Amino acid sequence: MKINIKKYIRSDDGATAIEYGLIAGLMSILIVAGLLIAGPEVATLFDSIGTELASVNP
């Protein structure tokens, strides 16, 4: 029983999970920020492409 408790106390699995959680959270923040910055430019690009395609006579 003592050996199992010592193994549990020395285990660093929880720290690794927290680190991965922090990395995932930071990545999601960066992705959202990138989408907010690039979103209007991409929308303008697709609007101009749609306008050009609509002006072409079939």
ABEGO torsion letter per residue (X at the ends): XAAAAAAAAABAAAAAAAAAAAAAAAAAAAAAAAAAAAAAAAAAAAAAAAAAAAABBX
